[in-house]
Amino acid sequence: MNSSSTLDWVSVSSAPLSQDQLTTWATRPQCGAVVTFCGTVRNSSTTGNDITALDYETSEELAVARITQIVAEARSRWPELGAVAVHHRIGLVELGEAAVVVAVSSPHRREAFEAAQFCIDTVKNCVPMWKRELWDGGSSWSEDARTILGVHDQ
């Protein structure tokens, strides 16, 4: 879903993500608040290795469906939301690059902050995404893997 006539934009793609593009897209005349969260690849992990990149794998169809459910749930909790965008990268994501971007607009800041936090927290907990950490000389699948929960199971 990617048009200015819709208020939701969900994407799972290997293309680089643009925090600025999502913030601009989410900005609406009736909304005084836009909150954008950008999760980037950092160099540390629980393995103690200096991470150089992450490699994400998922079923794009399932991930998009799950994120779409999350956005719908956010809208039911905060009906005054303007635009909501959730984009997640798959494939190789280099150090410092965005792996996930959430942008939410609403008339007031409290709802925008709460909905943005709900979206990123629920994406991390409910979208089946496998992450492999890469470092010089090795790699391993993240030990942060979780059981897939339904959106309403939280």
MIDOKE-819964 format. One record per atom (N, C-alpha, C, O): residue number from 1; residue in one letter; atom name; x, y, z. Coordinates in steps of 0.001 Angstrom, whole numbers, plus 500000, padded with zeros to 6 digits. Layout:
// residues N
NUM/A/CA/X/Y/Z
...
// end
This chain:
// residues 154
1/M/N/500851/498837/500000
1/M/CA/500000/500000/500000
1/M/C/500893/501220/500000
1/M/O/501573/501495/500988
2/N/N/500897/501933/498933
2/N/CA/501791/503058/498835
2/N/C/501189/504123/497950
2/N/O/501540/504234/496775
3/S/N/500301/504894/498496
3/S/CA/499822/506047/497764
3/S/C/499368/507085/498758
3/S/O/499006/506760/499888
4/S/N/499386/508327/498342
4/S/CA/499013/509396/499257
4/S/C/497528/509361/499578
4/S/O/497098/510035/500515
5/S/N/496720/508594/498829
5/S/CA/495294/508516/499120
5/S/C/494997/507497/500221
5/S/O/493888/507476/500754
6/T/N/495970/506656/500569
6/T/CA/495774/505714/501669
6/T/C/496496/506236/502905
6/T/O/497419/507045/502809
7/L/N/496066/505768/504046
7/L/CA/496674/506216/505292
7/L/C/497603/505177/505896
7/L/O/498205/505430/506940
8/D/N/497736/503999/505260
8/D/CA/498631/502952/505737
8/D/C/499615/502605/504628
8/D/O/499253/502528/503454
9/W/N/500864/502397/505024
9/W/CA/501888/501999/504055
9/W/C/502778/500957/504723
9/W/O/503597/501274/505586
10/V/N/502601/499714/504306
10/V/CA/503349/498580/504836
10/V/C/504248/498046/503734
10/V/O/503813/497871/502595
11/S/N/505509/497787/504080
11/S/CA/506448/497267/503088
11/S/C/507471/496358/503751
11/S/O/507978/496652/504834
12/V/N/507764/495254/503087
12/V/CA/508860/494358/503452
12/V/C/509650/494171/502175
12/V/O/509148/493609/501202
13/S/N/510898/494646/502174
13/S/CA/511642/494732/500918
13/S/C/513140/494694/501167
13/S/O/513607/495002/502264
14/S/N/513879/494318/500147
14/S/CA/515340/494357/500225
14/S/C/515884/495737/499867
14/S/O/517089/495965/499974
15/A/N/515025/496656/499446
15/A/CA/515460/498013/499086
15/A/C/515806/498803/500347
15/A/O/515173/498618/501386
16/P/N/516799/499675/500263
16/P/CA/517131/500522/501421
16/P/C/515909/501330/501869
16/P/O/515072/501718/501054
17/L/N/515826/501574/503177
17/L/CA/514712/502310/503748
17/L/C/515090/503779/503923
17/L/O/516249/504107/504176
18/S/N/514094/504660/503784
18/S/CA/514320/506083/503943
18/S/C/513444/506626/505067
18/S/O/512227/506742/504924
19/Q/N/514077/506952/506170
19/Q/CA/513379/507556/507295
19/Q/C/512727/508870/506851
19/Q/O/511581/509147/507203
20/D/N/513452/509668/506087
20/D/CA/512923/510956/505623
20/D/C/511695/510773/504739
20/D/O/510723/511518/504866
21/Q/N/511731/509788/503846
21/Q/CA/510601/509544/502963
21/Q/C/509353/509181/503766
21/Q/O/508268/509682/503470
22/L/N/509488/508325/504770
22/L/CA/508331/507921/505561
22/L/C/507817/509071/506423
22/L/O/506606/509230/506573
23/T/N/508713/509872/506990
23/T/CA/508293/511026/507777
23/T/C/507519/512006/506904
23/T/O/506465/512497/507308
24/T/N/508029/512291/505724
24/T/CA/507340/513192/504794
24/T/C/505986/512626/504401
24/T/O/504993/513353/504384
25/W/N/505932/511336/504085
25/W/CA/504677/510694/503684
25/W/C/503651/510748/504816
25/W/O/502468/510968/504558
26/A/N/504078/510552/506052
26/A/CA/503153/510511/507193
26/A/C/502655/511895/507599
26/A/O/501652/512000/508304
27/T/N/503326/512945/507175
27/T/CA/502925/514302/507538
27/T/C/501611/514641/506842
27/T/O/501507/514584/505617
28/R/N/500616/514995/507643
28/R/CA/499271/515307/507146
28/R/C/498818/516643/507723
28/R/O/499186/516976/508849
29/P/N/498023/517421/506975
29/P/CA/497622/518749/507454
29/P/C/496828/518727/508760
29/P/O/496898/519684/509531
30/Q/N/496088/517674/509019
30/Q/CA/495268/517594/510235
30/Q/C/496041/517020/511419
30/Q/O/495491/516882/512512
31/C/N/497305/516689/511208
31/C/CA/498110/516062/512263
31/C/C/499234/516996/512704
31/C/O/500036/517452/511889
32/G/N/499277/517271/514002
32/G/CA/500322/518127/514542
32/G/C/501527/517364/515056
32/G/O/502495/517965/515521
33/A/N/501473/516034/514977
33/A/CA/502576/515218/515485
33/A/C/502920/514127/514481
33/A/O/502042/513448/513950
34/V/N/504202/513976/514235
34/V/CA/504717/512851/513457
34/V/C/505872/512269/514257
34/V/O/506841/512961/514565
35/V/N/505755/510975/514592
35/V/CA/506817/510283/515308
35/V/C/507391/509234/514372
35/V/O/506661/508413/513816
36/T/N/508699/509269/514205
36/T/CA/509379/508296/513350
36/T/C/510413/507568/514183
36/T/O/511233/508183/514865
37/F/N/510360/506241/514118
37/F/CA/511357/505396/514764
37/F/C/512156/504715/513668
37/F/O/511587/504180/512716
38/C/N/513473/504735/513803
38/C/CA/514346/504092/512834
38/C/C/515280/503150/513576
38/C/O/516128/503596/514349
39/G/N/515129/501846/513346
39/G/CA/516011/500853/513945
39/G/C/517150/500558/512999
39/G/O/516925/500106/511876
40/T/N/518378/500807/513440
40/T/CA/519545/500632/512581
40/T/C/520420/499489/513063
40/T/O/520339/499075/514220
41/V/N/521246/498990/512181
41/V/CA/522186/497919/512522
41/V/C/523298/498510/513375
41/V/O/523977/499452/512966
42/R/N/523476/497949/514559
42/R/CA/524546/498399/515459
42/R/C/525667/497360/515450
42/R/O/525486/496232/514993
43/N/N/526819/497764/515961
43/N/CA/527997/496897/515860
43/N/C/528134/495889/516991
43/N/O/529065/495084/516975
44/S/N/527237/495905/517973
44/S/CA/527391/494980/519091
44/S/C/526234/493994/519147
44/S/O/525149/494252/518626
45/S/N/526485/492872/519782
45/S/CA/525450/491861/519956
45/S/C/525738/491077/521222
45/S/O/526745/491301/521895
46/T/N/524849/490165/521532
46/T/CA/525041/489330/522724
46/T/C/526169/488325/522530
46/T/O/526636/487737/523506
47/T/N/526619/488112/521294
47/T/CA/527703/487161/521053
47/T/C/529071/487745/521386
47/T/O/530052/487009/521492
48/G/N/529140/489068/521551
48/G/CA/530419/489706/521845
48/G/C/531236/490028/520615
48/G/O/532341/490558/520730
49/N/N/530716/489719/519436
49/N/CA/531431/490008/518195
49/N/C/531073/491401/517695
49/N/O/529997/491918/517994
50/D/N/531972/492002/516938
50/D/CA/531703/493291/516307
50/D/C/530931/493047/515014
50/D/O/531498/492629/514005
51/I/N/529648/493311/515065
51/I/CA/528751/493053/513931
51/I/C/529080/493997/512780
51/I/O/529284/495193/512989
52/T/N/529129/493460/511579
52/T/CA/529349/494280/510386
52/T/C/528082/494400/509542
52/T/O/527957/495319/508733
53/A/N/527139/493468/509731
53/A/CA/525886/493500/508965
53/A/C/524920/492499/509590
53/A/O/525313/491644/510383
54/L/N/523659/492621/509220
54/L/CA/522636/491647/509575
54/L/C/522007/491142/508298
54/L/O/521933/491860/507301
55/D/N/521558/489908/508333
55/D/CA/520879/489309/507184
55/D/C/519512/488846/507669
55/D/O/519423/487949/508507
56/Y/N/518442/489453/507147
56/Y/CA/517079/489140/507570
56/Y/C/516408/488234/506541
56/Y/O/516539/488435/505334
57/E/N/515686/487232/507046
57/E/CA/514902/486344/506191
57/E/C/513490/486249/506726
57/E/O/513270/486262/507937
58/T/N/512527/486153/505810
58/T/CA/511125/485989/506174
58/T/C/510331/485584/504942
58/T/O/510840/485620/503822
59/S/N/509106/485205/505154
59/S/CA/508137/485093/504075
59/S/C/507558/486488/503901
59/S/O/506861/486978/504790
60/E/N/507832/487141/502771
60/E/CA/507350/488505/502566
60/E/C/505834/488587/502706
60/E/O/505314/489515/503325
61/E/N/505129/487623/502135
61/E/CA/503666/487629/502189
61/E/C/503170/487555/503633
61/E/O/502285/488314/504029
62/L/N/503736/486650/504409
62/L/CA/503332/486508/505808
62/L/C/503707/487736/506624
62/L/O/502914/488199/507444
63/A/N/504904/488269/506409
63/A/CA/505353/489445/507161
63/A/C/504471/490655/506854
63/A/O/504086/491383/507769
64/V/N/504150/490876/505589
64/V/CA/503281/491997/505223
64/V/C/501903/491816/505854
64/V/O/501332/492774/506377
65/A/N/501366/490604/505811
65/A/CA/500053/490342/506412
65/A/C/500085/490612/507907
65/A/O/499157/491213/508448
66/R/N/501139/490175/508576
66/R/CA/501238/490370/510026
66/R/C/501391/491858/510359
66/R/O/500754/492348/511291
67/I/N/502226/492576/509611
67/I/CA/502400/494010/509867
67/I/C/501096/494758/509593
67/I/O/500758/495696/510315
68/T/N/500376/494357/508575
68/T/CA/499081/494978/508277
68/T/C/498115/494791/509447
68/T/O/497360/495705/509779
69/Q/N/498135/493619/510069
69/Q/CA/497313/493381/511268
69/Q/C/497740/494285/512421
69/Q/O/496897/494789/513163
70/I/N/499033/494488/512569
70/I/CA/499556/495343/513633
70/I/C/499085/496780/513430
70/I/O/498661/497438/514380
71/V/N/499160/497261/512206
71/V/CA/498693/498620/511904
71/V/C/497197/498743/512187
71/V/O/496752/499747/512741
72/A/N/496424/497731/511811
72/A/CA/494982/497749/512094
72/A/C/494719/497787/513596
72/A/O/493820/498494/514051
73/E/N/495494/497035/514362
73/E/CA/495341/497044/515819
73/E/C/495700/498414/516392
73/E/O/495023/498906/517295
74/A/N/496761/499029/515872
74/A/CA/497123/500383/516325
74/A/C/495978/501346/516051
74/A/O/495656/502184/516894
75/R/N/495369/501236/514897
75/R/CA/494248/502115/514551
75/R/C/493040/501876/515464
75/R/O/492308/502814/515780
76/S/N/492832/500638/515884
76/S/CA/491703/500382/516786
76/S/C/491981/500939/518182
76/S/O/491057/501357/518879
77/R/N/493258/500945/518595
77/R/CA/493615/501474/519916
77/R/C/493670/503001/519934
77/R/O/493334/503627/520939
78/W/N/494090/503593/518827
78/W/CA/494209/505045/518698
78/W/C/493471/505477/517426
78/W/O/494112/505715/516402
79/P/N/492141/505583/517469
79/P/CA/491347/505853/516271
79/P/C/491645/507191/515599
79/P/O/491313/507384/514429
80/E/N/492270/508120/516333
80/E/CA/492548/509442/515767
80/E/C/493823/509484/514916
80/E/O/494177/510550/514412
81/L/N/494517/508363/514745
81/L/CA/495760/508363/513972
81/L/C/495525/508863/512561
81/L/O/494474/508643/511960
82/G/N/496534/509540/512058
82/G/CA/496519/509972/510666
82/G/C/497108/508861/509802
82/G/O/496425/507890/509477
83/A/N/498370/509011/509437
83/A/CA/499047/508024/508598
83/A/C/499915/507113/509460
83/A/O/500454/507528/510485
84/V/N/500037/505849/509013
84/V/CA/500890/504882/509700
84/V/C/501695/504129/508638
84/V/O/501128/503532/507722
85/A/N/503006/504165/508772
85/A/CA/503885/503437/507856
85/A/C/504808/502537/508669
85/A/O/505379/502960/509674
86/V/N/504947/501286/508219
86/V/CA/505889/500350/508824
86/V/C/506620/499656/507680
86/V/O/506009/498941/506886
87/H/N/507920/499868/507602
87/H/CA/508752/499241/506574
87/H/C/509840/498419/507249
87/H/O/510447/498858/508226
88/H/N/510082/497220/506718
88/H/CA/511141/496366/507262
88/H/C/511998/495862/506112
88/H/O/511483/495444/505075
89/R/N/513301/495908/506305
89/R/CA/514244/495389/505315
89/R/C/514364/493886/505457
89/R/O/514186/493331/506541
90/I/N/514668/493238/504348
90/I/CA/515090/491848/504349
90/I/C/516382/491771/503541
90/I/O/516740/492709/502828
91/G/N/517066/490655/503662
91/G/CA/518353/490526/503001
91/G/C/519439/491170/503832
91/G/O/519280/491374/505036
92/L/N/520543/491489/503182
92/L/CA/521716/492035/503853
92/L/C/521518/493510/504184
92/L/O/521206/494314/503305
93/V/N/521702/493863/505459
93/V/CA/521592/495248/505918
93/V/C/522910/495587/506615
93/V/O/523262/494980/507626
94/E/N/523620/496548/506071
94/E/CA/524962/496888/506544
94/E/C/524916/497728/507824
94/E/O/523894/498336/508144
95/L/N/526024/497753/508540
95/L/CA/526197/498537/509748
95/L/C/525748/499983/509493
95/L/O/526166/500609/508519
96/G/N/524895/500500/510380
96/G/CA/524417/501873/510264
96/G/C/523192/502055/509385
96/G/O/522557/503109/509426
97/E/N/522850/501055/508598
97/E/CA/521666/501166/507744
97/E/C/520404/500844/508533
97/E/O/520445/500145/509545
98/A/N/519283/501370/508049
98/A/CA/517994/501131/508692
98/A/C/517490/499731/508366
98/A/O/517463/499317/507207
99/A/N/517090/499009/509419
99/A/CA/516484/497688/509249
99/A/C/514964/497792/509326
99/A/O/514252/496998/508711
100/V/N/514470/498764/510078
100/V/CA/513026/498954/510222
100/V/C/512761/500435/510473
100/V/O/513504/501103/511191
101/V/N/511678/500933/509862
101/V/CA/511254/502317/510074
101/V/C/509749/502319/510313
101/V/O/508987/501697/509573
102/V/N/509341/503023/511349
102/V/CA/507927/503216/511677
102/V/C/507677/504719/511709
102/V/O/508422/505454/512357
103/A/N/506640/505182/511020
103/A/CA/506250/506593/511070
103/A/C/504752/506666/511332
103/A/O/503955/506025/510647
104/V/N/504384/507454/512331
104/V/CA/502979/507576/512731
104/V/C/502651/509054/512911
104/V/O/503404/509797/513541
105/S/N/501518/509469/512349
105/S/CA/501063/510835/512586
105/S/C/499710/510820/513271
105/S/O/498906/509903/513098
106/S/N/499484/511865/514056
106/S/CA/498204/512033/514744
106/S/C/498041/513508/515093
106/S/O/498998/514278/515020
107/P/N/496839/513894/515470
107/P/CA/496639/515290/515846
107/P/C/497492/515713/517040
107/P/O/497880/516878/517133
108/H/N/497791/514783/517959
108/H/CA/498528/515120/519173
108/H/C/499674/514140/519406
108/H/O/499623/512998/518948
109/R/N/500706/514587/520115
109/R/CA/501938/513808/520254
109/R/C/501777/512529/521062
109/R/O/502388/511516/520719
110/R/N/500980/512539/522115
110/R/CA/500874/511358/522969
110/R/C/500456/510135/522169
110/R/O/501068/509073/522281
111/E/N/499413/510286/521360
111/E/CA/498914/509163/520551
111/E/C/499950/508724/519517
111/E/O/500105/507530/519258
112/A/N/500660/509690/518927
112/A/CA/501683/509345/517931
112/A/C/502821/508556/518575
112/A/O/503267/507550/518024
113/F/N/503294/509008/519740
113/F/CA/504358/508285/520443
113/F/C/503901/506882/520847
113/F/O/504604/505900/520605
114/E/N/502722/506794/521463
114/E/CA/502227/505499/521925
114/E/C/502018/504528/520769
114/E/O/502393/503360/520868
115/A/N/501427/504995/519684
115/A/CA/501166/504115/518534
115/A/C/502469/503679/517866
115/A/O/502597/502524/517460
116/A/N/503433/504588/517748
116/A/CA/504724/504227/517149
116/A/C/505428/503168/517995
116/A/O/505977/502204/517461
117/Q/N/505410/503350/519319
117/Q/CA/506045/502355/520191
117/Q/C/505320/501019/520104
117/Q/O/505961/499970/520047
118/F/N/503994/501045/520093
118/F/CA/503230/499812/519949
118/F/C/503613/499105/518647
118/F/O/503837/497895/518639
119/C/N/503688/499854/517557
119/C/CA/504002/499237/516258
119/C/C/505370/498574/516264
119/C/O/505488/497420/515851
120/I/N/506415/499272/516722
120/I/CA/507744/498661/516674
120/I/C/507856/497503/517655
120/I/O/508450/496475/517331
121/D/N/507295/497655/518848
121/D/CA/507365/496554/519812
121/D/C/506629/495323/519303
121/D/O/507106/494200/519465
122/T/N/505480/495528/518695
122/T/CA/504680/494399/518218
122/T/C/505296/493778/516970
122/T/O/505225/492562/516795
123/V/N/505894/494580/516105
123/V/CA/506615/494022/514952
123/V/C/507721/493104/515449
123/V/O/507867/491987/514954
124/K/N/508500/493563/516424
124/K/CA/509602/492738/516931
124/K/C/509113/491457/517586
124/K/O/509797/490435/517533
125/N/N/507939/491499/518204
125/N/CA/507420/490329/518910
125/N/C/506573/489402/518051
125/N/O/506459/488217/518364
126/C/N/505980/489906/516986
126/C/CA/504943/489126/516285
126/C/C/505209/488834/514811
126/C/O/504503/488022/514213
127/V/N/506189/489464/514227
127/V/CA/506454/489224/512800
127/V/C/507562/488179/512686
127/V/O/508636/488346/513264
128/P/N/507307/487110/511947
128/P/CA/508323/486060/511806
128/P/C/509495/486539/510940
128/P/O/509436/486517/509710
129/M/N/510545/486966/511617
129/M/CA/511715/487522/510937
129/M/C/512933/486850/511552
129/M/O/513113/486885/512770
130/W/N/513758/486248/510732
130/W/CA/514963/485592/511230
130/W/C/516153/486475/510912
130/W/O/516274/487009/509809
131/K/N/517036/486621/511901
131/K/CA/518159/487553/511788
131/K/C/519468/486802/511991
131/K/O/519675/486141/513009
132/R/N/520342/486918/511001
132/R/CA/521677/486344/511108
132/R/C/522671/487483/511292
132/R/O/522708/488421/510494
133/E/N/523473/487396/512346
133/E/CA/524486/488401/512617
133/E/C/525770/488014/511895
133/E/O/526200/486862/511950
134/L/N/526374/488977/511222
134/L/CA/527628/488742/510496
134/L/C/528740/489587/511104
134/L/O/528524/490738/511484
135/W/N/529932/489001/511191
135/W/CA/531116/489702/511652
135/W/C/532292/489183/510868
135/W/O/532186/488158/510194
136/D/N/533416/489877/510943
136/D/CA/534615/489433/510235
136/D/C/534963/488019/510667
136/D/O/535251/487776/511839
137/G/N/534937/487091/509726
137/G/CA/535319/485711/510004
137/G/C/534204/484812/510489
137/G/O/534468/483660/510834
138/G/N/532951/485291/510534
138/G/CA/531906/484395/510996
138/G/C/530511/484994/510972
138/G/O/530306/486147/510591
139/S/N/529564/484175/511390
139/S/CA/528169/484607/511486
139/S/C/527419/483606/512356
139/S/O/527868/482479/512567
140/S/N/526261/484047/512857
140/S/CA/525383/483132/513572
140/S/C/523975/483706/513559
140/S/O/523769/484914/513441
141/W/N/523024/482807/513684
141/W/CA/521640/483244/513788
141/W/C/521436/483832/515163
141/W/O/521931/483298/516155
142/S/N/520705/484934/515226
142/S/CA/520465/485631/516484
142/S/C/519781/484717/517485
142/S/O/518902/483930/517132
143/E/N/520195/484833/518731
143/E/CA/519571/484072/519802
143/E/C/518321/484770/520326
143/E/O/517700/484301/521281
144/D/N/517951/485884/519707
144/D/CA/516757/486626/520103
144/D/C/515493/486079/519454
144/D/O/514430/486688/519572
145/A/N/515586/484945/518773
145/A/CA/514410/484378/518108
145/A/C/513315/484147/519140
145/A/O/513584/483720/520263
146/R/N/512087/484433/518751
146/R/CA/510965/484295/519672
146/R/C/509869/483463/519037
146/R/O/509796/483313/517817
147/T/N/509028/482932/519889
147/T/CA/507843/482239/519413
147/T/C/506945/483257/518736
147/T/O/506798/484377/519226
148/I/N/506354/482890/517634
148/I/CA/505463/483795/516924
148/I/C/504150/483856/517683
148/I/O/503491/482838/517895
149/L/N/503776/485068/518091
149/L/CA/502530/485291/518813
149/L/C/501549/485975/517886
149/L/O/501950/486706/516980
150/G/N/500290/485747/518102
150/G/CA/499282/486509/517393
150/G/C/499259/487925/517918
150/G/O/499628/488162/519068
151/V/N/498835/488869/517103
151/V/CA/498798/490274/517502
151/V/C/497991/490441/518774
151/V/O/498359/491246/519629
152/H/N/496899/489702/518922
152/H/CA/496028/489861/520077
152/H/C/496493/489054/521279
152/H/O/495846/489098/522326
153/D/N/497605/488309/521161
153/D/CA/498091/487467/522249
153/D/C/499010/488226/523202
153/D/O/499439/487663/524210
154/Q/N/499320/489475/522913
154/Q/CA/500255/490223/523763
154/Q/C/499594/490717/525018
154/Q/O/500241/491364/525842
// end
